[in-house]
Structures are given as C-alpha cells and as structure tokens.
Amino acid sequence: MVGKFSRGFLTLSLVAALSGCNSASQGLDVTSNAANAQPVQAVVQAYCPQVVMRDQDAVYRSYARGGQDNPDKLLFQASFNESTRQCTANETTMTINLIAQGRVVQGPAGTPGSVTLPVLVEVVDGDNVLYSQKVAFPVDVPVGGAQFIFSKADVQIPNAAGGASRFTRVRLGFDSGPAKKPRRS
C-alpha cells in the first residue's frame, strides 16, 4: 500500500512541477512594472567548426622493429570512427570541446597491454593553422582490441563576431612526427 501511495505521490508531484514550468509566465504583467524589470541579455548562437578526419590521418599502425608495412609484424592498428564537438565563446576566444570514438585492434605480432596513440588535433581556417597540438593518448588494449573515447576540452581559437569562419574546421587524426606544443594565432 505504501509503494502505491509513493508512486502516485511521485507522479502527481512530477506533473505539478512540469505544469508549473509551463505556466511560469501566468500572472506576470511586464508592462505595469517596467521600472523593476530585469534586463534581458540577447543570446547569440555562433558557428561551431565541424570535425573532419582526413583519410591519410584516420588510421595509425604500429609495427615491430624492422617490420614496417609487413602485415605479419603489425603490433596494433588504431582508427577513429565517430566524433562530435561543442563550442563556447566569449568576446575574444572560442573554446571547442572535442570528443571522438575510436578502436584499437591487436595485430598478429601484438600482445595485450597499454599503447600510446599520437593523436593530432588541429583547427584550420583554409590554409591558416589556428591551433595544433599532438596528444600522447594512452589506451589499454586487451586480447583482440578495445574501443576508446578521446576527449580534448581545451581547444581554443580566436573568436570573431558570429563565431568562427565558415571555412574553419577541426582536423582530428593520428600523427607520427615529434610532439608539438599548442599553437594559436
């Protein structure tokens, strides 16, 4: 009996709360008390750059010493699958929170353990590189392989009125060159 009462009370409370949210403006007369009205800030939505993955950077392979491009010497192969982003901005800076799903598959010469993936995050506007950073991203790989989630929440670029240019893109991929420091223009 107590369970039925609790569920009914919870449902009734939820309905009352939701109806209260939908009727919050009832009884509010903005015209009669204009002197006490709160100033309302305009909300401006800005363009948030798309995430792109170039074919040549979307897959990373690691081979045993001396076995470059030999399929029998493959230690593991990593790739990105899906990605998304979220942008926040102030007058001078746009911050991009990048999240991507990937997978690491063990090769014939590989063993279970931890691997470090050289993830490269760049923001480009046409040929101009606005941001570039290589991230050493550790992934634990059990027998066979594993999925992973890569997250980079602090990608910052200069902000313009209306957000980034429509030609601005976030490039995500793998890099095997030396580590780079974050770069902003």
Beta strands, then each sheet from edge to edge (+ up, - down):
strand 1: 50-52
strand 2: 59-63
strand 3: 74-89
strand 4: 93-106
strand 5: 113-125
strand 6: 128-141
strand 7: 145-158
strand 8: 168-174
strand 9: 183-184
sheet 1: 1+ 8+ 5- 6+ 9-
sheet 2: 2+ 3- 4+ 7-
end
